Amino acid sequence: MLLSSRGRRIGGRVALGVVSALVLGATGYAWSQLSKLDHGLVTADVISPSGQVAGDDTIPGEPLKVAQNILLVGIDARTDAYGNPLPQNVLDTLHAGSGDDGGDTTDTMIVVHIPAGGAAATAISIPRDSYVDIAGGYGKHKINSAYSRGKNASMSGLRSQGLSGPQLEVAANEAGAKTAIQTVEKFTGLTINHYAAINLAGFDALSQAVGGVEVCLKEPVHDTYSGANFAAGPQTLSGAQALAFVRQRHGLTNGDLDRIARQQAFLSGMAKKVLSAGTFTDVSKLNSLVSAVQGAVVLDKGWDVLSFAQQLRGMSSGAIAFATIPVQSLSLATPSDGDAVKVDPAQVQQFIRTAISSPAVQASGDDTVGSVKPVAATTTKTADSKQPATSTAAGCVN
């Protein structure tokens, strides 16, 4: 089932905190506290054998041996990682409506490419309304519906096995994740090696745990749908304010593309904050960060995220480049899904090959791709837009 119009407004920020989980170990500070992540993380068996990386057995502390692709998603669900409904007071705080408003769509989808060496990363955003072939024979639909279609299709069979309540929710979520991963693989031409998802409340907790993130707006905004009410200029946001900042799309010239620009700016700021020594020398802040990750993040089964983080110790916030796939139109009329984002898979795949083949990426150790100038900010001209939609990870945004 697709989201209601209110539900669609909510999912645009929930994957952002996952990046923080992935870079927690990059500085090497307070590793004993970070090891607590071994307990309380929820896992799901969602990666196919073709996506499992032989180099995952790298000795902790050694550089990453094999380039890897991670799919980060934000699930617009009203349940936690264990399948339990989020309390109404939490939903109210997040401006998330009721427990019936969510539709289990992946309204944030980011593919992070980390080359061998682990000293750089390229995070590529996929607009949620991109009109693509959905894996599993569902036909062409918006890419954010792949998860919900796979999940809903599995429900009947899982119920016949006697599953119900949270157990049913968790098992169905696994089926949905598999469909989403396969869809992204088909669309991007990349093999997904790892998967990470975060729930509605997780981003709220993570943004507060790091003490907020500094952002900058070109103009003041007031949006009753998202709750965004900010002055122009730089400001530090956390919790519900941070959620409102990264989820607003109403009143923005390019809608979801401008929202992606905000997400990338926030991610860049969060990565800088997490990778700073101050985050890891403050015991209270560090413990809050670890607690925020537990119960909020779902990882693919078998992924030793702590060892993986140790392999990224050479990474700095400046080594994370952000990009958005090219789009051809923001208002493609579809038979059953309303207006969607028109994309060309061949164009997208060429763009991705270029983005991950930059000299900066090559310098980190990946010698399997060519040499192309990196793009930290992507400008995509749209067929129905008066101005180009610009995604940027630095400076002020719309």
Beta strands, then each sheet from edge to edge (+ up, - down):
strand 1: 42-44
strand 2: 68-75
strand 3: 106-114
strand 4: 121-125
strand 5: 131-134
strand 6: 139-142
strand 7: 194-198
strand 8: 213-217
strand 9: 221-223
strand 10: 228-230
strand 11: 233-237
strand 12: 297-300
strand 13: 320-324
strand 14: 329-333
strand 15: 339-342
strand 16: 378-380
strand 17: 389-391
sheet 1: 1+ 12+ 7- 2- 3+ 4- 13-
sheet 2: 5+ 6-
sheet 3: 8+ 11-
sheet 4: 9+ 10-
sheet 5: 14+ 15-
sheet 6: 16+ 17-
end
